[in-house]
Amino acid sequence: MPEPQLTGRIAQSFRYTSMRVPMFGRNAELLELETFLNAQPAEDQRGPDLLWWLWTGPGGMGKSRLAYEFCQRVKEKQLHLNHEDWTVGFLTNQAKTSFNDWAKWQITGPTLIVVDYVESAATQIGEALKSIYHADNDDLRKYPIRFLLLERDTNDRWVDQFTAISAGVREAVEATAYRLPDQAQARVPSRELKPLDDDSLWNSFAWIASEQGGNIANDDELLTTLKELDAHHRPFYAAIAGLAVQQQLHDQQHPNLRQWDQAKLMEFVIHREVEHWRNGQPKVDDKHANLLTLATLCGGLPDKPGFWTQAEFIHDFEAILPCDVVDQAQRAALAEFAGSAVQQQAWLPDLEPDILSEIWVLSRLAADTGAIIDKVTHKPYTDPENMVSDTQALIRLAWVLNYYNVGIFCIRCINDFPHHNQLLALLSIVPNETSNPIPGDGLPPAPSQWSTIDAWGYMVVDSAHRLVALENDTTSNVLLDLLKKHIDHRHDHEKRAVQLHIAYAQALFNRAVAYEELTLPQYELAIKDYSTVIEMEEAPNDYRVKALINRGSLYEQLEPPQSAQSIEDCTTVINMRDASADQLTRALINRGMTYGQLSPSRTDLEIQDYTAVIEMEDTPANQYVNALCYRAMTYAQTDQIAWAGFDFATGLILPQVQTDCSEQNKNTFVYNACEFCDKQLNSIEQATSFLQQYAMLPIETLDEKIRPLVTLGALLNERERSNLAKLFYQEAMRMAQEANDSEQIKQMTLLLNNHGDTE
C-alpha cells in the first residue's frame, strides 16, 4: 500500500512557522499580547518607551507558535493598536549573541522583538535592555519598543544572568518589566501559558488526523487517552498524535493511541524523516546525520568562514564527520529537516522543535534512529554499535564547542523525558578534560580556571534536584556519585577542584529542597543531603548556613519531632558571626517556633526569639512581619490578649507590612489579624475585657498607645462590628482626655463624629 501523501516534510510541518495546524484556544492570550503592545510604561520610568514580558510553559505548549501568530496578525493589521506600522519578528540566534550595539540602534517605527529560548542568551538580552534604557539616542525615544521573551521556566540558571550582571542591568530589567497586577514583588514577572481546554486539544488532534481525507469523529475515549498521553495538554503532542492516527486510518486500522507514549511519537516522526533521507536525493549518509547531531547539541553551527573546514579539532573526527567540503545539497537537506526561519543565518541549524531534537539524540544513544530497514537489502542502514559510539564522541566534542548550550540541552531532556531509558547515558557522558573550552558562538569566555568538566559539573547541579522533582532520584544519585568521583581525582588541580566542590554542595542543597517539595515529602533524604553539605569543609559557608537552617526546620517535621536537634541547628546559626541578617532572623524564628512546640511548651523563650527579630535594626521586612505575626499569635494563645492586639494593630500600619514585605506575607498577617478580631473581639464582653487589659500595658507614649486602638477599631468597623469599634474609639478618647492632649482629643472627636457618636 502506498504511503499517504503528507503535505510537506513531516518534521518541517510541525514547526510553528509552518502554521499547518490552526491555532486553537488562544484568543484570550492574543488579546493579552495586544494589551502589552498598547501598554504605557510606569509614570516614573525614564528613558525610552521600553517594556519586556516573559512567557513560560513546557516545550510544545505553543509559546513560539502564539508569538509567531501574533506577529503575523500585527503585520496584517488585524489588531487594535495605538500605533501603526509595527516592525515585528524573532531575533535570530546569531543576533542574540553577536549584536551588542543596541544603544546606537536605529529604529524607524514601533518595534516588537521576540526572543525565543531566552535562556541561551540571558546575559546578552539583559545587557540589551540596559543599553536601550540608558541610551542617549533620540531615535530610541520616538517609538515604543517591546521585547517578548519565551522560555520554559524561570530557573535560577538563567534568571541570575538576566538580572544580576550589574547594577545597571538590574535597574533596567526591573524598571522595564511588564507586570500584571499581582506581580508587583516578582523578581522576574512572567505569564505562564496554560494547557489547552478539551475542545481545543481535540481540534488540534483531529485537524491532522482527518487531513488526508480520513474521518475522525468526536470520541470521548480517544480524548481521554490523548490527555493521558500528555498531562500538559500541549498542542504539539496533540498534532503528532493526530499524525499517528492519520497513519492508522490510512492503513485501515481503528484509531488507537494506547500503544503510544511521548517518546514513541517523536521516534515515529524521526523514522519517517530518516527514511525520506535514505531513499531521496541527495543521499544523506551516517556522517551527515552525525553532523546534524553535533549541530543539535551545539544549538546550531555558526556561519563563519572556515569554521567547519579549518577548525583544528575537526580532523580528529574524520572517521565520523564529513570533514572535507560538505556538499551544499546535502547540507540543505539537513537544514530543511532541522532549523526554522529564525536560524537561517546558521551554517547548519539545530534540529527543531526542541522536543524532537531531544529524542533524536536520546534515540541515537539507543541506536534506535538507525533501525530503519533498506527496502532493497532488507538490512539496517547503520550499525547500532557505531551509532552509539559516534554519538558519545559527538557529545564530548559538543561540550568543548558550546558547553553552555549542551548544558541547556541536557536540562531540557530531563524536563521532557525524565524516565527515558537513555537519559542517564546522556547525562553521565563526562567530557574530556579541556582547559578554557569554547562557550559558544558569541558567548562570553569561560572563567580562566574552568574546564569542560567544570561545565559538566554545573549541569549536574541543575539536574539533581529536577530529577528528584520528576521522581527519578536514581539517576540523580548516579550523577552526584559521578561528580564526587571526579572531585576526588582532581587534587592536583586545586582551583578546579574548588569549582567542583562548590557545584557538588550546590547540587546537594538543591536536591534536598526538591525532596522537601515532593507531593509526599522525603524529609529523611533531605536531611541526609543537608547533613552532607554541613559536614563538607569545602562547601561555601553560605550553603552550610542555609543547610543548617533548613535541616533544623525539617527535624520538627519528623515523627516524632526531633526538637533538640532542631534547636541545636538554629542555635549554631545564631551564634555564627558571619551569618547574614536574613539567615540569623530565619534561625531565630525557626527556634522560636520549636520552643512553642515543646511539651511542655516554652512560650517565654519563643516570644523572646521573636522579639529579638523585631528589635534587630537590619531585620528584612519579610522576617519582621513573620516574627510580629508569630509573636501576636503566641500572645493570644497564652491569654495575653492585649499584647496580641497591640502587635496586630501595630503591624497593620507599619511600612514593613504595607509596602516592604511580599504580598503573600502581607496577606497572611492581615488574615491572622482578622482572625484575632473574629475570635477574641467578638462581643461587648470580650472587647471590654481586652480594653481593661490594654489600659494596663506599659507603653511609653500616648501616640503609641492610641494608634493601635484606632487601628483595631477601624478593623472591627470593616468587619461590620461598629458597636465594638465605638468602644475602642471611646477608650482612645478617654486616654487623650486623661493626658490632656488637645491634638489627640481633636482627632478623636472628629473620628467619633464620623462614626456617629455625638456625645
NUMARNU-580782 format. One record per residue (C-alpha): residue in three letters; x, y, z. Coordinates in steps of 0.2 Angstrom, whole numbers, plus 5000, padded with zeros to 4 digits. Layout:
N
ALAXYZ/...
REM end
This chain:
759
MET500050005000/PRO500750174995/GLU501250295009/PRO500050445012/GLN500450595003/LEU500850715018/THR500850905015/GLY502650945015/ARG504050865026/ILE503450795042/ALA504650875055/GLN504651035045/SER502751035045/PHE502651045064/ARG503751195066/TYR502751345072/THR503251445056/SER502351325045/MET500651365053/ARG500051195046/VAL498851175061/PRO497651325065/MET498051395082/PHE496551335093/GLY496151405110/ARG497251555112/ASN496151705108/ALA496251775126/GLU498151765125/LEU498251865109/LEU497151995117/GLU498452005132/LEU499852025120/GLU498952165111/THR498752245128/PHE500552235131/LEU500952325115/ASN499752465119/ALA500352475137/GLN501152635144/PRO502752625155/ALA502752675173/GLU502552865176/ASP504252875184/GLN505152775171/ARG506452875162/GLY507152845145/PRO506352755130/ASP504652685130/LEU505352515133/LEU504452365140/TRP504852175141/TRP503752025145/LEU504251845149/TRP503051705144/THR503451525150/GLY502751355148/PRO503451175144/GLY504151135127/GLY502751105115/MET501451215124/GLY501451335109/LYS502451485115/SER503351515099/ARG501851475089/LEU500751605099/ALA502151735097/TYR502351705078/GLU500451705075/PHE500351875085/CYS501751945074/GLN500851895058/ARG499251975064/VAL500152135069/LYS500952135051/GLU499252115044/LYS498552255055/GLN497152135062/LEU497352215079/HIS496852375088/LEU498452455092/ASN498952635097/HIS500252645084/GLU500352585066/ASP501652505056/TRP502452405069/THR504152315065/VAL503952135072/GLY504951975072/PHE506051855080/LEU507851895085/THR509051775076/ASN510151665086/GLN511651755079/ALA510951925083/LYS510551865101/THR512451845105/SER513351945092/PHE512452115091/ASN513052225105/ASP512752405099/TRP510952425105/ALA511252605111/LYS511552655093/TRP510152555086/GLN509252655073/ILE507352615073/THR506052685061/GLY504452645070/PRO503652545084/THR504652385086/LEU504252215094/ILE505652095096/VAL505351915100/VAL506751815109/ASP506451635109/TYR507451525121/VAL508051675130/GLU509051565142/SER510351535128/ALA510651725128/ALA510151785145/THR511651895148/GLN511551975131/ILE509752015132/GLY509952095150/GLU511352205143/ALA510252255128/LEU508952315139/LYS510252415149/SER510952485134/ILE509252545127/TYR508652605144/HIS510152715147/ALA510552765129/ASP510752945124/ASN509952915107/ASP508453015102/ASP507952885089/LEU507552765103/ARG506452885112/LYS505252915097/TYR504352745096/PRO503852605108/ILE505052465110/ARG504452295116/PHE505352135120/LEU504351975121/LEU505451845129/LEU505051655128/GLU505751515139/ARG505151355148/ASP505351425166/THR506251555177/ASN507551445184/ASP509051525193/ARG510251465180/TRP509751605168/VAL508751725178/ASP510351765188/GLN511251805172/PHE509751905166/THR509652015181/ALA511252015191/ILE512652055179/SER512752235186/ALA511852365195/GLY511452455178/VAL510652295171/ARG509652265187/GLU508952435186/ALA508452425168/VAL507752255170/GLU506652305185/ALA506152475178/THR505552405161/ALA504752245166/TYR502852225161/ARG501952175177/LEU500252105180/PRO499352175195/ASP499852035206/GLN501652035201/ALA502252195210/GLN503552105220/ALA504151975207/ARG505951975203/VAL505551915185/PRO503751935182/SER503151805169/ARG501551745161/GLU501351555161/LEU500551485145/LYS499151365151/PRO498651195144/LEU497351195131/ASP495551165135/ASP494750995129/ASP493951065114/SER495551155108/LEU496551005112/TRP495350895102/ASN495351015087/SER497251015086/PHE497250825086/ALA495850805074/TRP496450935061/ILE497950825057/ALA497050655059/SER495750705046/GLU496950805035/GLN497150675021/GLY495350635019/GLY495150525035/ASN493650545046/ILE493850565064/ALA492350585074/ASN492250655092/ASP492750515103/ASP492750535122/GLU493850385125/LEU495150445112/LEU495150615120/THR495450545137/THR496950445130/LEU497550605122/LYS497550695139/GLU498450545147/LEU499750545134/ASP500250725139/ALA499650795156/HIS500050965150/HIS498850955136/ARG500051035123/PRO499551065105/PHE501250995099/TYR500950825105/ALA499050835100/ALA499650865082/ILE500950725082/ALA499650605089/GLY498550665075/LEU499850615063/ALA500050445071/VAL498150415069/GLN498150485052/GLN499350335048/GLN498250215056/LEU496750275046/HIS497750265030/ASP498150085035/GLN496350055038/GLN496650025056/HIS495550085071/PRO496150245079/ASN497150195094/LEU498350295105/ARG498650175119/GLN500150105110/TRP501050275110/ASP501950375123/GLN502850545120/ALA504550475115/LYS503750345103/LEU502850485095/MET504450585092/GLU505350425086/PHE503950395074/VAL504250565066/ILE506150545066/HIS505950375057/ARG504850445044/GLU506150585041/VAL507650475041/GLU506850355028/HIS506550505017/TRP508350555018/ARG508950375014/ASN507850354999/GLY507850534992/GLN509050644983/PRO510350694988/LYS510850544999/VAL511250585017/ASP512450465025/ASP512950425043/LYS514250565043/HIS513050695039/ALA511750635051/ASN513250645064/LEU513450825058/LEU511650865062/THR511850785079/LEU513350895083/ALA512351055077/THR510851005088/LEU511950985103/CYS512851155100/GLY511251255096/GLY511751265078/LEU513451285069/PRO513951465066/ASP514051545049/LYS515851595050/PRO517151575035/GLY518251425038/PHE517451375055/TRP517051205049/THR518351155037/GLN519851245045/ALA519551215064/GLU521051115070/PHE520050995081/ILE518950935067/HIS520250825059/ASP520250715075/PHE518450665070/GLU518750625051/ALA518050455054/ILE516350505060/LEU516150685052/PRO516250745034/CYS517750845037/ASP518050885019/VAL517051015010/VAL515250975014/ASP514050954999/GLN512851104998/ALA511450994993/GLN511750885007/ARG511851025020/ALA510251095013/ALA509350935015/LEU509950935033/ALA509451115036/GLU507751085029/PHE507450955042/ALA508251055055/GLY508151235058/SER506751365057/ALA506751535048/VAL507451615063/GLN509051515062/GLN509451535043/GLN511051635047/ALA511751475055/TRP512851375043/LEU511951225050/PRO510451255062/ASP510051135076/LEU508551015075/GLU506851095079/PRO505651085088/ASP506751055103/ILE505750905109/LEU506150825093/SER507950865094/GLU508050785112/ILE507350625106/TRP508450625091/VAL510050625102/LEU509250505115/SER508750385102/ARG510450385094/LEU511150335111/ALA510050185110/ALA510450155091/ASP508650175088/THR508650305074/GLY509750185064/ALA508550045065/ILE507750085048/ILE507749945035/ASP508349975017/LYS506949925005/VAL508249834994/THR509449745005/HIS508249725020/LYS509749775032/PRO509849915044/TYR510750065037/THR511850105052/ASP512749985063/PRO512050005081/GLU513750005090/ASN514450135078/MET512950245081/VAL513150245100/SER515050265100/ASP514850405087/THR513550495097/GLN514550485113/ALA516050555104/LEU515050695097/ILE514350745114/ARG516050755121/LEU516550865106/ALA515050975109/TRP515551005127/VAL517151085120/LEU516251185106/ASN514751255116/TYR514751195134/TYR513351325138/ASN512151255125/VAL512551075129/GLY512051105147/ILE510451185142/PHE510051035130/CYS510350915145/ILE509151005156/ARG507851005143/CYS507950825141/ILE507750805159/ASN506150915159/ASP505350825144/PHE505950645146/PRO506450615164/HIS506150425163/HIS506950395146/ASN508050245146/GLN509450335139/LEU509350495149/LEU510750435161/ALA511850385147/LEU511750565140/LEU512050655157/SER513450535163/ILE514550565147/VAL515950665156/PRO516850775143/ASN518750765141/GLU519750875152/THR520051035141/SER520551195148/ASN519651355143/PRO518351275132/ILE517451375119/PRO515751435127/GLY514851455111/ASP514751575097/GLY514551755104/LEU514551695122/PRO515751775135/PRO517351675138/ALA517351545152/PRO518251585169/SER520051565167/GLN520051415179/TRP518651325170/SER518751165160/THR517451065151/ILE517250955167/ASP516851115177/ALA515451155164/TRP514850975165/GLY514850985184/TYR513751135184/MET512551045173/VAL512450915186/VAL512051055199/ASP510551105188/SER510050915186/ALA510050845203/HIS508550925210/ARG507550925194/LEU507750735193/VAL507050725211/ALA505650835207/LEU505250725192/GLU505350565203/ASN506950505196/ASP508150515211/THR509050355205/THR509850455190/SER510150595202/ASN511150485214/VAL512250415200/LEU512650585193/LEU513150655210/ASP514250505214/LEU515050535197/LEU515350715201/LYS516050665218/LYS517250545210/HIS517950675198/ILE518150795213/ASP519150665222/HIS520350645207/ARG520750825205/HIS521850865220/ASP523250915208/HIS522051055200/GLU521751145216/LYS520751295208/ARG519751175198/ALA519351065212/VAL518651215222/GLN517451245207/LEU516851065208/HIS516651075227/ILE515551225225/ALA514551135212/TYR514350975222/ALA513751075238/GLN512551175227/ALA511851015219/LEU511650935236/PHE510751085243/ASN509551105229/ARG509150915229/ALA508750925247/VAL507551065244/ALA506750965230/TYR506550815242/GLU505550935254/GLU504450995240/LEU503850825233/THR502050785235/LEU502550655248/PRO504050745255/GLN505550645259/TYR506250735274/GLU507450595279/LEU508350605262/ALA508350795263/ILE509150795280/LYS510450675273/ASP510950795259/TYR510950945271/SER512050855283/THR513250815269/VAL513350995265/ILE513551055283/GLU515050925285/MET515950975269/GLU517451085274/GLU517551145256/ALA515751195255/PRO515451385253/ASN514951455270/ASP513351525264/TYR512751345259/ARG513251275275/VAL512251405285/LYS510651385274/ALA510851195276/LEU510851215295/ILE509351325294/ASN508351205283/ARG508951055292/GLY508351125309/SER506651165302/LEU506550985295/TYR506950905311/GLU505250965318/GLN504350885303/LEU504950705308/GLU503850585318/PRO504250605332/PRO504950785331/GLN506750795335/SER506650965344/ALA508350955352/GLN509250945336/SER508151075328/ILE508651195342/GLU510451155341/ASP510551195322/CYS509651355324/THR510751405339/THR512351365329/VAL511751485316/ILE511351615328/ASN513051605336/MET513951625319/ARG514751795317/ASP514651795298/ALA512851745296/SER511851875286/ALA510351965294/ASP509151865284/GLN509951695290/LEU510051755308/THR508251805308/ARG507651645300/ALA508651545313/LEU507851645327/ILE506051625320/ASN506351435317/ARG507051415335/GLY505651515342/MET504351405334/THR505251255340/TYR505151315358/GLY503251335356/GLN503051155350/LEU503951085365/SER503050985378/PRO502851075389/SER503051225378/ARG504251365382/THR503251515376/ASP504351635386/LEU505851585375/GLU504851585360/ILE504251765362/GLN506051805367/ASP506651745350/TYR505351835340/THR505651995350/ALA507551985346/VAL507051985327/ILE505852135329/GLU507152235338/MET508652205326/GLU509052355316/ASP509352275300/THR507952135300/PRO507252105282/ALA505452165280/ASN504851985277/GLN505651915293/TYR505052065303/VAL503252035298/ASN503351845301/ALA504151875319/LEU502752005323/CYS501351895317/TYR502051745327/ARG502351845342/ALA500551915342/MET499851735339/THR500851675354/TYR500251815365/ALA498451765360/GLN498751585364/THR499451625381/ASP497951745385/GLN499051895384/ILE497651975373/ALA498152155375/TRP499852125369/ALA499252015354/GLY498052155349/PHE499452285351/ASP500652185339/PHE499252155326/ALA498752335326/THR500552405326/GLY500952295311/LEU499452345301/ILE500152525300/LEU501952485298/PRO502852505281/GLN503652335283/VAL501852265282/GLN501052385270/THR502452405257/ASP504052325260/CYS503652135263/SER502952015250/GLU501152015245/GLN500951845252/ASN501751895269/LYS500652045270/ASN499051945266/THR499551815279/PHE499751955293/VAL498152035288/TYR497251875288/ASN497851825306/ALA497452005312/CYS495651975306/GLU495551805314/PHE496151885330/CYS494652015329/ASP493451875325/LYS493951765339/GLN494551875353/LEU493552035350/ASN491851965345/SER490752035359/ILE490552185370/GLU491152075385/GLN492752025375/ALA493052195369/THR492852275387/SER494052145394/PHE495352175381/LEU495252365384/GLN495452345403/GLN497052235400/TYR497652365386/ALA497552515398/MET498752425409/LEU500152395396/PRO501752485399/ILE501852585383/GLU502952735384/THR502052875373/LEU500252915371/ASP500352915352/GLU501052735353/LYS499552685364/ILE498152775355/ARG498652725337/PRO498352535339/LEU496652565347/VAL496152675332/THR496852535320/LEU495852395329/GLY494352505329/ALA494452535310/LEU494652345308/LEU493152305318/ASN492152435308/GLU492652355292/ARG492052185299/GLU490352265302/ARG490552275321/SER490352465323/ASN489652455341/LEU491352375346/ALA492352495335/LYS491452635345/LEU492152565362/PHE493952575355/TYR493752755349/GLN492952805366/GLU494452725375/ALA495652815364/MET494652975368/ARG494752935387/MET496652915386/ALA496853085376/GLN495753175389/GLU496653095404/ALA498353155396/ASN497553325392/ASP498253315374/SER497253435364/GLU497853375347/GLN497353195351/ILE495753255358/LYS495353355342/GLN495753205331/MET494753085341/THR493253205342/LEU493253205323/LEU493353015322/LEU491952995334/ASN490853125325/ASN491153025309/HIS490752865317/GLY489052945323/ASP489452975341/THR488953155346/GLU489053135364/
REM end
